Amino acid sequence: MIRSSRILLLAIAIALPASLAVAQGFRARSPRIQRAVDGVQPSVVKVFGAKGFRGVYGYMTGVIVHESGLVLTRGSVTLDEAHHISCHLHDGRRYEATIRRDDRRSRMILLKLAGKAGTKFPVAPIGDSEGVAAGDFVLLIGNAFRVAVGREECAVNLGMVSSIQKMKMRSGLNNFPYDGPVILHDAMNNPGVYGGPLVDIHGKVIGISGTLVESRSTNVQVHYAIPMNDLKEFISHTVNNPDAPRLYAPRRKQTEEEKKGPGFHGIRVLRGGFNRATEAYIDRVIPDSPAAKAGLRADDLIVKIDETPIRSWKTFTRTISQYRAGHTARLTIKRKKEIKLISLTLTERGDS
């Protein structure tokens, strides 16, 4: 008993300095991180949108990218259909906002704060996302769980860049249209943080957070951000063209591969009307087509194209249309009880 008491007293003596440090306001946060957060927080905006006769609310985060009151955030159905959008600034000021520009490719939008003429808003320090690399520490700032509605600071999550790469992504049942490289990271992307800034350790905004998406090749959900360099032209074009239409559609030269259009395969799948869940059963194989030469038959069930799972006939149609003449697709099929892997080389029409 005496020995146990001595051990307890020793444990209390060891813990006491740490307890005193906490009571005296000791903070383990790095001064560099503190400076980075302090530099960005004034430009972070809590975004609220209401739609429908019941006033259903959605909430997310945005960041001011121009002193005139342009707020960059992620587009959403809630904001797109909102009859009322409210933005709350770091210091408690509240402004009505309208959607100024819409970039369908990145699914980002620019809101315009309805401030008085001549009002200048705090602008986020914009960084160069070209220099971001795997292993870099990042901060994700946003209105997590809608706990910040006035002067409260937005939540800050520390993470690390996992990689920067192009990905075939899916949001719900739809393919994600963005085809550029994304910043994959492990900072917690809680509800409400969507549209918030991804910040480097120097306090520069290097990306804008999107919602969780699913990789079409691995079927796992990933945290990602659209790199800021890919959004700068969207912002500057909007600033320099105040009368530009709402839909932003940058012109991009087609590659030689894209000019060719989809390759010919010769597969006709069984279509299930409006039912997206109808599986991709082959209804007919065109004679002498690449599919016929590869050995595909009617009633084969297409399960995968390369690493993309094929869950319906619509998924098959959408996926195979991305392959050009000369490309080879590896099809995983189910024929009765047997699983087969078949290589299918697409051609130009009439070349088979």
C-alpha beads as a LAMMPS data file, in Angstrom:
LAMMPS data file: protein, C-alpha beads

352 atoms
351 bonds

1 atom types
1 bond types

-500.0 500.0 xlo xhi
-500.0 500.0 ylo yhi
-500.0 500.0 zlo zhi

Masses

1 110.0

Atoms # bond

1 1 1 0.000 0.000 0.000
2 1 1 2.836 2.379 0.910
3 1 1 4.605 1.526 -2.336
4 1 1 1.439 2.208 -4.351
5 1 1 1.066 5.607 -2.706
6 1 1 4.656 6.521 -3.587
7 1 1 4.072 5.581 -7.218
8 1 1 0.910 7.716 -7.307
9 1 1 2.728 10.717 -5.794
10 1 1 5.560 10.308 -8.330
11 1 1 3.049 10.275 -11.213
12 1 1 1.392 13.438 -9.899
13 1 1 4.786 15.135 -9.568
14 1 1 5.655 14.290 -13.181
15 1 1 2.289 15.466 -14.530
16 1 1 2.192 18.668 -12.463
17 1 1 4.571 20.735 -14.663
18 1 1 2.515 19.898 -17.770
19 1 1 -0.706 20.816 -15.975
20 1 1 0.782 24.107 -14.820
21 1 1 1.942 24.825 -18.379
22 1 1 -1.593 24.336 -19.697
23 1 1 -3.044 26.496 -16.897
24 1 1 -0.536 29.251 -17.688
25 1 1 -1.563 29.307 -21.367
26 1 1 1.210 27.172 -22.897
27 1 1 0.535 26.552 -26.601
28 1 1 2.159 23.856 -28.660
29 1 1 1.203 25.484 -31.992
30 1 1 4.111 26.437 -34.212
31 1 1 4.574 30.229 -34.598
32 1 1 4.858 29.666 -38.352
33 1 1 1.472 27.925 -38.435
34 1 1 0.006 30.702 -36.298
35 1 1 1.263 33.347 -38.748
36 1 1 -0.090 31.378 -41.716
37 1 1 -3.541 31.046 -40.154
38 1 1 -3.657 34.685 -39.011
39 1 1 -2.744 35.852 -42.517
40 1 1 -5.580 33.958 -44.210
41 1 1 -8.443 33.979 -41.682
42 1 1 -9.598 37.587 -42.441
43 1 1 -10.309 36.604 -46.058
44 1 1 -12.140 33.348 -45.253
45 1 1 -15.911 33.631 -45.667
46 1 1 -18.695 31.511 -44.167
47 1 1 -21.230 30.949 -46.948
48 1 1 -24.888 30.143 -46.314
49 1 1 -27.545 29.524 -48.951
50 1 1 -31.293 28.944 -48.599
51 1 1 -33.572 27.360 -51.195
52 1 1 -37.176 26.236 -51.430
53 1 1 -40.261 27.472 -49.627
54 1 1 -39.076 25.890 -46.367
55 1 1 -35.764 27.745 -46.512
56 1 1 -33.539 24.658 -46.526
57 1 1 -30.032 25.812 -45.681
58 1 1 -26.723 24.708 -47.064
59 1 1 -23.409 25.920 -45.742
60 1 1 -19.840 25.917 -46.958
61 1 1 -16.736 28.089 -47.072
62 1 1 -15.292 30.597 -49.507
63 1 1 -12.278 32.868 -49.759
64 1 1 -12.075 36.459 -50.997
65 1 1 -9.846 36.666 -54.080
66 1 1 -10.426 40.284 -55.142
67 1 1 -10.867 43.454 -53.109
68 1 1 -14.133 44.253 -54.914
69 1 1 -15.756 41.362 -53.028
70 1 1 -15.307 38.355 -55.317
71 1 1 -15.509 35.167 -53.265
72 1 1 -14.217 31.903 -54.698
73 1 1 -15.996 28.788 -53.471
74 1 1 -17.201 25.411 -54.609
75 1 1 -20.420 25.357 -56.600
76 1 1 -23.352 23.353 -55.260
77 1 1 -26.998 22.689 -55.979
78 1 1 -27.869 24.561 -52.796
79 1 1 -26.179 27.757 -53.980
80 1 1 -27.287 27.349 -57.580
81 1 1 -30.951 27.196 -56.564
82 1 1 -30.699 29.543 -53.589
83 1 1 -33.029 32.510 -53.394
84 1 1 -30.845 33.932 -50.647
85 1 1 -27.047 33.701 -50.193
86 1 1 -25.437 35.196 -47.106
87 1 1 -21.698 35.578 -46.481
88 1 1 -20.278 36.156 -42.998
89 1 1 -16.809 37.670 -42.734
90 1 1 -14.128 37.100 -40.131
91 1 1 -15.002 40.281 -38.238
92 1 1 -18.730 39.551 -38.058
93 1 1 -19.849 41.652 -41.044
94 1 1 -22.587 40.046 -43.137
95 1 1 -23.294 40.621 -46.820
96 1 1 -25.815 39.347 -49.301
97 1 1 -24.161 37.707 -52.304
98 1 1 -25.044 36.609 -55.822
99 1 1 -23.402 34.089 -58.147
100 1 1 -21.226 36.090 -60.541
101 1 1 -19.486 33.318 -62.521
102 1 1 -19.683 29.566 -62.860
103 1 1 -16.846 27.283 -63.999
104 1 1 -18.454 23.943 -64.826
105 1 1 -15.121 22.204 -65.429
106 1 1 -13.729 22.767 -61.926
107 1 1 -17.175 23.118 -60.316
108 1 1 -16.041 26.356 -58.710
109 1 1 -18.033 29.594 -58.631
110 1 1 -17.371 33.245 -57.909
111 1 1 -19.795 35.051 -55.621
112 1 1 -20.090 38.855 -55.539
113 1 1 -20.596 40.481 -52.148
114 1 1 -23.187 43.253 -52.175
115 1 1 -21.045 45.838 -50.388
116 1 1 -21.288 49.593 -50.721
117 1 1 -19.502 51.198 -53.668
118 1 1 -15.829 51.666 -52.866
119 1 1 -15.744 48.999 -50.141
120 1 1 -12.465 47.098 -50.195
121 1 1 -12.433 43.599 -48.781
122 1 1 -9.439 41.674 -47.338
123 1 1 -7.922 39.503 -50.059
124 1 1 -6.324 36.113 -49.483
125 1 1 -2.603 35.804 -50.275
126 1 1 -2.517 33.635 -53.399
127 1 1 0.347 31.176 -53.806
128 1 1 1.942 29.237 -56.649
129 1 1 0.521 25.715 -56.671
130 1 1 3.124 24.659 -59.231
131 1 1 5.696 24.267 -56.467
132 1 1 3.530 22.062 -54.237
133 1 1 4.907 18.552 -53.749
134 1 1 4.116 15.350 -51.882
135 1 1 5.178 15.637 -48.247
136 1 1 4.388 19.360 -47.922
137 1 1 2.408 20.357 -44.841
138 1 1 -0.905 22.088 -45.598
139 1 1 -3.703 23.758 -43.654
140 1 1 -7.354 23.386 -44.603
141 1 1 -9.523 26.232 -43.282
142 1 1 -13.305 26.208 -43.261
143 1 1 -16.662 26.446 -41.522
144 1 1 -16.747 22.850 -40.277
145 1 1 -20.189 21.683 -39.118
146 1 1 -21.519 25.267 -39.320
147 1 1 -20.218 26.173 -35.863
148 1 1 -18.865 29.559 -37.033
149 1 1 -21.684 31.949 -37.903
150 1 1 -20.383 35.341 -36.761
151 1 1 -17.019 36.530 -35.499
152 1 1 -15.860 32.999 -34.666
153 1 1 -12.739 31.745 -36.396
154 1 1 -13.139 28.987 -38.956
155 1 1 -11.770 25.547 -38.133
156 1 1 -8.184 24.723 -39.111
157 1 1 -6.994 21.211 -39.946
158 1 1 -3.345 20.322 -40.457
159 1 1 -2.429 17.716 -43.028
160 1 1 0.079 16.669 -45.625
161 1 1 0.046 16.496 -49.408
162 1 1 -0.111 12.849 -50.475
163 1 1 0.404 13.399 -54.196
164 1 1 -0.478 15.620 -57.124
165 1 1 -1.903 13.762 -60.074
166 1 1 -4.695 13.497 -62.590
167 1 1 -7.512 11.256 -61.471
168 1 1 -10.703 9.893 -62.930
169 1 1 -13.141 10.877 -60.215
170 1 1 -16.816 10.371 -59.542
171 1 1 -19.195 12.509 -57.487
172 1 1 -22.208 10.378 -56.591
173 1 1 -23.241 8.590 -59.785
174 1 1 -21.706 11.196 -62.097
175 1 1 -18.191 11.515 -63.417
176 1 1 -16.302 14.580 -62.194
177 1 1 -15.560 16.757 -65.269
178 1 1 -12.248 18.261 -64.081
179 1 1 -9.379 16.683 -66.039
180 1 1 -6.371 18.493 -64.573
181 1 1 -4.092 17.429 -61.720
182 1 1 -5.553 17.645 -58.217
183 1 1 -3.841 18.055 -54.849
184 1 1 -4.547 14.951 -52.775
185 1 1 -4.116 15.521 -49.042
186 1 1 -5.106 14.076 -45.670
187 1 1 -6.336 17.227 -43.891
188 1 1 -9.803 16.463 -42.532
189 1 1 -12.408 17.724 -45.007
190 1 1 -15.442 17.954 -42.728
191 1 1 -18.907 19.078 -43.922
192 1 1 -18.899 22.844 -44.391
193 1 1 -15.189 23.061 -45.221
194 1 1 -15.958 22.557 -48.931
195 1 1 -14.897 25.596 -50.922
196 1 1 -12.405 26.638 -48.259
197 1 1 -8.758 27.452 -48.934
198 1 1 -5.953 24.902 -48.805
199 1 1 -3.008 26.883 -47.467
200 1 1 0.713 26.152 -47.467
201 1 1 2.931 26.586 -44.429
202 1 1 3.824 30.125 -45.593
203 1 1 0.188 31.246 -45.472
204 1 1 -0.443 31.217 -49.242
205 1 1 -3.615 29.768 -50.748
206 1 1 -2.563 26.932 -53.075
207 1 1 -5.913 25.288 -53.722
208 1 1 -9.654 25.261 -53.116
209 1 1 -11.211 22.293 -51.375
210 1 1 -13.884 20.235 -53.080
211 1 1 -16.291 17.736 -51.557
212 1 1 -15.201 14.180 -51.012
213 1 1 -15.102 12.350 -54.327
214 1 1 -14.621 8.722 -55.231
215 1 1 -11.787 7.442 -57.388
216 1 1 -13.229 5.598 -60.371
217 1 1 -10.253 3.241 -60.423
218 1 1 -9.960 2.369 -56.716
219 1 1 -13.496 3.084 -55.447
220 1 1 -12.136 4.916 -52.396
221 1 1 -13.022 8.424 -51.289
222 1 1 -10.292 11.051 -51.399
223 1 1 -9.710 14.551 -50.030
224 1 1 -8.668 16.830 -52.858
225 1 1 -8.229 20.473 -53.814
226 1 1 -8.247 22.147 -57.230
227 1 1 -4.795 23.793 -57.634
228 1 1 -4.913 27.583 -57.459
229 1 1 -2.882 28.004 -60.654
230 1 1 -5.699 26.343 -62.569
231 1 1 -8.206 28.868 -61.172
232 1 1 -6.247 32.098 -61.649
233 1 1 -7.398 32.596 -65.241
234 1 1 -11.013 32.062 -64.147
235 1 1 -10.615 34.809 -61.547
236 1 1 -8.679 37.290 -63.693
237 1 1 -10.997 36.860 -66.688
238 1 1 -13.984 37.616 -64.455
239 1 1 -12.298 40.697 -62.965
240 1 1 -11.260 42.055 -66.369
241 1 1 -14.579 41.289 -68.082
242 1 1 -17.344 42.567 -65.785
243 1 1 -19.991 42.013 -68.457
244 1 1 -18.953 38.439 -69.234
245 1 1 -21.761 35.830 -69.109
246 1 1 -22.227 33.754 -65.999
247 1 1 -20.960 30.518 -67.557
248 1 1 -17.189 30.505 -67.884
249 1 1 -16.115 28.439 -70.886
250 1 1 -12.385 28.752 -71.633
251 1 1 -11.335 27.685 -75.075
252 1 1 -8.914 24.814 -75.196
253 1 1 -7.203 23.386 -78.245
254 1 1 -8.115 19.797 -78.941
255 1 1 -5.282 17.316 -79.030
256 1 1 -4.841 15.179 -82.127
257 1 1 -6.233 12.238 -80.156
258 1 1 -9.372 14.191 -79.206
259 1 1 -9.920 15.258 -82.815
260 1 1 -10.188 11.600 -83.810
261 1 1 -13.283 11.089 -81.685
262 1 1 -14.222 7.806 -79.993
263 1 1 -12.854 4.630 -81.532
264 1 1 -15.046 1.907 -83.033
265 1 1 -15.570 -1.268 -80.980
266 1 1 -18.683 -2.967 -82.358
267 1 1 -20.481 -3.633 -79.061
268 1 1 -24.178 -3.022 -78.587
269 1 1 -25.202 -3.274 -74.956
270 1 1 -28.677 -4.048 -73.659
271 1 1 -30.191 -0.718 -72.647
272 1 1 -32.571 -0.452 -69.728
273 1 1 -34.379 2.768 -70.481
274 1 1 -34.007 5.242 -67.637
275 1 1 -32.818 2.647 -65.150
276 1 1 -29.123 3.401 -64.540
277 1 1 -28.739 0.187 -62.553
278 1 1 -29.246 -2.028 -65.637
279 1 1 -26.002 -3.949 -65.996
280 1 1 -23.877 -3.820 -69.149
281 1 1 -24.885 -7.049 -70.861
282 1 1 -23.821 -7.318 -74.507
283 1 1 -26.928 -7.443 -76.678
284 1 1 -25.166 -7.790 -80.025
285 1 1 -21.666 -7.914 -81.479
286 1 1 -21.286 -6.433 -84.968
287 1 1 -19.730 -9.002 -87.337
288 1 1 -16.060 -8.412 -88.278
289 1 1 -15.812 -5.627 -85.668
290 1 1 -12.976 -5.325 -83.102
291 1 1 -15.319 -6.854 -80.496
292 1 1 -16.059 -9.856 -82.731
293 1 1 -12.352 -10.375 -83.439
294 1 1 -11.578 -10.174 -79.720
295 1 1 -14.036 -13.009 -79.030
296 1 1 -16.807 -11.098 -77.278
297 1 1 -20.308 -12.578 -77.492
298 1 1 -23.921 -11.644 -76.864
299 1 1 -24.941 -12.117 -73.206
300 1 1 -21.402 -11.437 -71.926
301 1 1 -21.565 -9.147 -68.872
302 1 1 -18.974 -6.353 -68.923
303 1 1 -17.681 -5.936 -65.362
304 1 1 -14.645 -3.668 -65.854
305 1 1 -12.834 -1.618 -68.471
306 1 1 -9.211 -1.461 -67.391
307 1 1 -9.522 -0.394 -63.716
308 1 1 -12.936 1.280 -64.031
309 1 1 -15.846 -0.769 -62.606
310 1 1 -18.788 -0.958 -65.016
311 1 1 -21.975 -0.892 -62.962
312 1 1 -24.467 -0.090 -65.732
313 1 1 -24.860 0.224 -69.484
314 1 1 -24.550 3.995 -69.134
315 1 1 -21.207 3.625 -67.350
316 1 1 -20.018 1.376 -70.180
317 1 1 -21.098 3.848 -72.878
318 1 1 -19.479 6.784 -71.092
319 1 1 -16.234 4.944 -70.329
320 1 1 -15.645 3.298 -73.713
321 1 1 -16.256 6.638 -75.468
322 1 1 -13.011 7.932 -73.931
323 1 1 -10.945 5.410 -75.927
324 1 1 -9.671 6.471 -79.345
325 1 1 -8.812 4.458 -82.427
326 1 1 -5.644 2.454 -81.806
327 1 1 -6.171 2.275 -78.028
328 1 1 -6.502 -1.099 -76.338
329 1 1 -8.995 -1.568 -73.529
330 1 1 -8.796 -4.540 -71.162
331 1 1 -12.329 -5.793 -70.567
332 1 1 -13.173 -7.990 -67.624
333 1 1 -16.300 -9.953 -68.518
334 1 1 -18.477 -12.603 -66.943
335 1 1 -19.587 -15.375 -69.283
336 1 1 -22.019 -17.637 -67.444
337 1 1 -19.967 -18.635 -64.370
338 1 1 -16.568 -17.869 -65.903
339 1 1 -14.579 -14.612 -65.553
340 1 1 -12.494 -13.658 -68.596
341 1 1 -10.033 -10.872 -69.402
342 1 1 -10.243 -9.760 -73.047
343 1 1 -8.102 -7.179 -74.866
344 1 1 -10.112 -5.008 -77.221
345 1 1 -8.258 -2.743 -79.684
346 1 1 -10.498 -0.026 -81.089
347 1 1 -10.250 1.119 -84.703
348 1 1 -11.481 3.859 -86.998
349 1 1 -14.860 3.044 -88.453
350 1 1 -14.443 0.965 -91.562
351 1 1 -10.892 -0.120 -90.635
352 1 1 -11.858 -3.410 -89.007

Bonds

1 1 1 2
2 1 2 3
3 1 3 4
4 1 4 5
5 1 5 6
6 1 6 7
7 1 7 8
8 1 8 9
9 1 9 10
10 1 10 11
11 1 11 12
12 1 12 13
13 1 13 14
14 1 14 15
15 1 15 16
16 1 16 17
17 1 17 18
18 1 18 19
19 1 19 20
20 1 20 21
21 1 21 22
22 1 22 23
23 1 23 24
24 1 24 25
25 1 25 26
26 1 26 27
27 1 27 28
28 1 28 29
29 1 29 30
30 1 30 31
31 1 31 32
32 1 32 33
33 1 33 34
34 1 34 35
35 1 35 36
36 1 36 37
37 1 37 38
38 1 38 39
39 1 39 40
40 1 40 41
41 1 41 42
42 1 42 43
43 1 43 44
44 1 44 45
45 1 45 46
46 1 46 47
47 1 47 48
48 1 48 49
49 1 49 50
50 1 50 51
51 1 51 52
52 1 52 53
53 1 53 54
54 1 54 55
55 1 55 56
56 1 56 57
57 1 57 58
58 1 58 59
59 1 59 60
60 1 60 61
61 1 61 62
62 1 62 63
63 1 63 64
64 1 64 65
65 1 65 66
66 1 66 67
67 1 67 68
68 1 68 69
69 1 69 70
70 1 70 71
71 1 71 72
72 1 72 73
73 1 73 74
74 1 74 75
75 1 75 76
76 1 76 77
77 1 77 78
78 1 78 79
79 1 79 80
80 1 80 81
81 1 81 82
82 1 82 83
83 1 83 84
84 1 84 85
85 1 85 86
86 1 86 87
87 1 87 88
88 1 88 89
89 1 89 90
90 1 90 91
91 1 91 92
92 1 92 93
93 1 93 94
94 1 94 95
95 1 95 96
96 1 96 97
97 1 97 98
98 1 98 99
99 1 99 100
100 1 100 101
101 1 101 102
102 1 102 103
103 1 103 104
104 1 104 105
105 1 105 106
106 1 106 107
107 1 107 108
108 1 108 109
109 1 109 110
110 1 110 111
111 1 111 112
112 1 112 113
113 1 113 114
114 1 114 115
115 1 115 116
116 1 116 117
117 1 117 118
118 1 118 119
119 1 119 120
120 1 120 121
121 1 121 122
122 1 122 123
123 1 123 124
124 1 124 125
125 1 125 126
126 1 126 127
127 1 127 128
128 1 128 129
129 1 129 130
130 1 130 131
131 1 131 132
132 1 132 133
133 1 133 134
134 1 134 135
135 1 135 136
136 1 136 137
137 1 137 138
138 1 138 139
139 1 139 140
140 1 140 141
141 1 141 142
142 1 142 143
143 1 143 144
144 1 144 145
145 1 145 146
146 1 146 147
147 1 147 148
148 1 148 149
149 1 149 150
150 1 150 151
151 1 151 152
152 1 152 153
153 1 153 154
154 1 154 155
155 1 155 156
156 1 156 157
157 1 157 158
158 1 158 159
159 1 159 160
160 1 160 161
161 1 161 162
162 1 162 163
163 1 163 164
164 1 164 165
165 1 165 166
166 1 166 167
167 1 167 168
168 1 168 169
169 1 169 170
170 1 170 171
171 1 171 172
172 1 172 173
173 1 173 174
174 1 174 175
175 1 175 176
176 1 176 177
177 1 177 178
178 1 178 179
179 1 179 180
180 1 180 181
181 1 181 182
182 1 182 183
183 1 183 184
184 1 184 185
185 1 185 186
186 1 186 187
187 1 187 188
188 1 188 189
189 1 189 190
190 1 190 191
191 1 191 192
192 1 192 193
193 1 193 194
194 1 194 195
195 1 195 196
196 1 196 197
197 1 197 198
198 1 198 199
199 1 199 200
200 1 200 201
201 1 201 202
202 1 202 203
203 1 203 204
204 1 204 205
205 1 205 206
206 1 206 207
207 1 207 208
208 1 208 209
209 1 209 210
210 1 210 211
211 1 211 212
212 1 212 213
213 1 213 214
214 1 214 215
215 1 215 216
216 1 216 217
217 1 217 218
218 1 218 219
219 1 219 220
220 1 220 221
221 1 221 222
222 1 222 223
223 1 223 224
224 1 224 225
225 1 225 226
226 1 226 227
227 1 227 228
228 1 228 229
229 1 229 230
230 1 230 231
231 1 231 232
232 1 232 233
233 1 233 234
234 1 234 235
235 1 235 236
236 1 236 237
237 1 237 238
238 1 238 239
239 1 239 240
240 1 240 241
241 1 241 242
242 1 242 243
243 1 243 244
244 1 244 245
245 1 245 246
246 1 246 247
247 1 247 248
248 1 248 249
249 1 249 250
250 1 250 251
251 1 251 252
252 1 252 253
253 1 253 254
254 1 254 255
255 1 255 256
256 1 256 257
257 1 257 258
258 1 258 259
259 1 259 260
260 1 260 261
261 1 261 262
262 1 262 263
263 1 263 264
264 1 264 265
265 1 265 266
266 1 266 267
267 1 267 268
268 1 268 269
269 1 269 270
270 1 270 271
271 1 271 272
272 1 272 273
273 1 273 274
274 1 274 275
275 1 275 276
276 1 276 277
277 1 277 278
278 1 278 279
279 1 279 280
280 1 280 281
281 1 281 282
282 1 282 283
283 1 283 284
284 1 284 285
285 1 285 286
286 1 286 287
287 1 287 288
288 1 288 289
289 1 289 290
290 1 290 291
291 1 291 292
292 1 292 293
293 1 293 294
294 1 294 295
295 1 295 296
296 1 296 297
297 1 297 298
298 1 298 299
299 1 299 300
300 1 300 301
301 1 301 302
302 1 302 303
303 1 303 304
304 1 304 305
305 1 305 306
306 1 306 307
307 1 307 308
308 1 308 309
309 1 309 310
310 1 310 311
311 1 311 312
312 1 312 313
313 1 313 314
314 1 314 315
315 1 315 316
316 1 316 317
317 1 317 318
318 1 318 319
319 1 319 320
320 1 320 321
321 1 321 322
322 1 322 323
323 1 323 324
324 1 324 325
325 1 325 326
326 1 326 327
327 1 327 328
328 1 328 329
329 1 329 330
330 1 330 331
331 1 331 332
332 1 332 333
333 1 333 334
334 1 334 335
335 1 335 336
336 1 336 337
337 1 337 338
338 1 338 339
339 1 339 340
340 1 340 341
341 1 341 342
342 1 342 343
343 1 343 344
344 1 344 345
345 1 345 346
346 1 346 347
347 1 347 348
348 1 348 349
349 1 349 350
350 1 350 351
351 1 351 352
